[in-house]
């Protein structure tokens, strides 16, 4: 049975690969204050190395313990090879403060590169679908602006997943800017990308159902009907308003009623 030992912070080494690259200053401050008041309640998991002890799980607690002024922390020493250490670390991170989507993507890529794990094996280890693994790995091969937007929280992963399907890189960047500036639902982006890919298929001749005369003379900005008057409007000219379903319905009914009264 593994025993809990208190080990000095200066004897502990950070993990060779840290799965968590995105952090929340607010959550770190909260954990630091908790440790300062109550101490480290859950022991770190560490393993012996030639240079001392390497942290397998609990790197965030280690950092916050140092900020809280602790000299030593409770630890459990385990015998673990590299692959087993990564599995322990992954389970620890998924169980506690969930990894961001970008952190997950880097972790999946690390498991595939260092341990030659297939997407199926990673899927089994993490308890998620193969498609989920594939989508996150695909994120890492995207344009830097898209990766940065996910990292900074300007768009969520669902929107990024739809943007990844866009065949035209320029259109992808344009849609990304729309989503960042004005907000966009996953369904909206899905429609933008579907229309863009259709036009791309027309232009490169991969759609046999379309004749040359159908080709657009100039690139078209996606247009969608106004919710009130049904006028086709370019996406940059549409305003995103966040309302609950009840208020949305009431507001639209009221505006339409006012328009009808003016016409009468």
N, C-alpha and C positions, 0 to 999 in steps of 0.2 A: 504494500500500500504506500502511495506517495505521501510524504510528509511535507507540511508547510514550513518553510524556512524563511527567516527575515534576512534579506541580502541587501548590502549597500548599493545605492544607485550607481556609484562609480565602478562597480564590478559588473554591471549589466551592459551589454552591447545591443544596439538596435537591430532589428531583423535585416537580413541581407536584402530581402525584397519586401518593401512595405506596400501592402495592398491598398492602403488608404492614402490617396494623394489629395483628395478634396476634404477640407475640414470646415467646421462651423465654429467661428470664434466665440459665439454665444454659448454653444454646447460645451466647448472646452473650458470656458470661464466657469460655467455651472459645475462641471466635474471638478475643477480645481478647488472651488469653494467647498464642495461636498467633501473632498479628500482632506482639506484643511481642517474641517470640523469633525469628521467622523473617521478619517483615515481611509486606507484602501481596503474596502470590504471584500472584494473578490481577488484572490491571489493571481499574480501573473504566472503564465506557464513559460518556463525557460528550459534550455538544454545546455549541457556542458560543451564548451569548445576549447581549443588550445589557448585561446586568449582570455578565457573567463566563462561568462554565461551569455548566451544569445537569447533574446526575447522571441518566443514563438508566438505567444498571444498576450496582448495587454500593453502594446507599445504606447497607446494613447494614455492609459493609466500611468505608465512610467513617466511620460512627459509632464502630465498634470501634477504628479506627485512631486516632481522636482520644482515646479512652479509654486507648489504649496509649502515648500520648505522641508519636506521629509528627507531624512538621510538614508532610510532603508524601507523596503516594501516587502510584503509577504509574497513568497514565490513557491511554486511547485516545480521541482526538477524532474523532467521526463527524459527517457531515452528515445530519441526520434531521429530518423534519417531525414534528408531534405524533402522528399516527397510527402512523408507523413507530417512533417512540420507545416508544409503549405496547406495540407488538408485541415489540420487543427486550426490554423490561422483563419482559413476561409470560413469554417463553421463558426468560429468565434465571432468574426465580423458580421456574418449574416444573422447570427442570433442576437447580437447586441445592437449597437447603432448601425443600421443597415448601410452597406456600401452604396455610394452614388452609382448611377449607371455607368459613368466613365471609369470609376474605380473597378467596377465589375468587369468592364471590357478589358482593362489592362491586366486584371487578374486572370481572366480566361486566356488571354494571349500569353501570359507568363507560363501558365500550366501547359499550354500547347507547345511552346518553344522549349522550355527547360526540361519538361518531363515527357515530351512527345505524346501527350494525351490527345485523343481524338475528341471531336465535338460530342460524340456519343458518351465517351467516358466522363467528360466534364459535366455533361447534362446529368448523368447518374450521380456524380459526386455532389452536385449542388442542388439536386432535386427540382430542376427546371427543365423546360422543353429544349430540344435540340435547336428549334427555330429561335428560341430566346438567346441561346449561346451564339448562333450564327449572326443574328441581328446586332448583338453587342460587338462582336468581332468586326463586323462590317463598318461600324462606326469609326474604328481606328484608321480605316483606309479612306475616310472622307476628307474633304477640304478642311484646312485648319480653322477656317472661320466657323464652320458648322460644329466642329469639336469644341472650339472655344465657347460658342453660344450655349452648348449643353453644359459645359463645365461651369459657366458663370450663372446658369439658371435663367438665361434670357428666353430659352424655349425648353419645353420638356422633352423627354425621350420619345414619346408617342409622335410628336410633331417631327422630330429629327428622323424617326424611322420612316415616315412618309417621304420626307425630303430626300432621303438616301435613294429612293426609287426613281428620282428624276434623272432622265437620261442626258439632259442638256445642262452642262455645268453652269452656264451663264444664267439660265432660268432658275436653277437651284439657288444661286446666290441672290437673285432678285426675290424669289419667294421667301428666302430666309430673312431678308431685310423687312419684307412686309410683316412677317410673323413677329420679328423682334420689335418693330416700331408700333404696330397697331394691335398685336395679338392675333391669334388664329387658332381655331379648333382643329383637331386632328382630321375631322371630316372635310373641313374647308381646304386644308392643305392637300388632302387626298384628291379632291376634285381638281385643284390647280395642277397637280402633278399628272393626273390622268389626261387632262386636256393638253398639257405641254408634251407629254410622250406621244399622244396621238398626232400632234403637229410635227413632231420630230420624225415619226414614222412616215408621214407624208413627204417630208422634205428629202429624206434619204432613200425614198422609193421602196421601203420595206413593207408598205401596206399596199397589197395588190388591188384592193378594192377602190383605190383613189386614183383619179386621172390627173394629168398634169394641169389641166384647167382648174382643178380644185385647189391648187397651191395658193396659199396666201401671198400677196405681193409684198407685204411688209410684216414684220413680227407684230403679233397682236398682244395687247395687254389683256389679261383675263378680265372678263366683265361678269357681274352678277346682278340680278334684279334687286332694286330697292324693296325692302319689306313693306313699305307704305304704298308707293305709287307704281311699283313694278317696272320702273325705268331701268334699262340695262346701264350699269355704272362701272367704270374702271375701278379695280380693287383699291388703288391709292386714295380714291375719292370716297370710299365707304368708311363710315365711322363705327368702331366697335364699342358697344355699350353693354356693360355687364348688368343684367337684370335677372331677377327670378322669373320663373314661368308666368306667375300670376301678374306681376307688374308689367312684364313684356306684353302679355295679351291685352291687359287693360289699356296700356299706353297706345298700342297700335289701334285698338278699337276706337279710342278717343280721337286720335289724330285723323283716322279715316272718316269719322263722323263729322269732324270740323271741316274737312275738305269737301265732303258731300254737301254740307250746309252752305258753303261758299258757292258751290256750283249751282245750287238751287236759287 
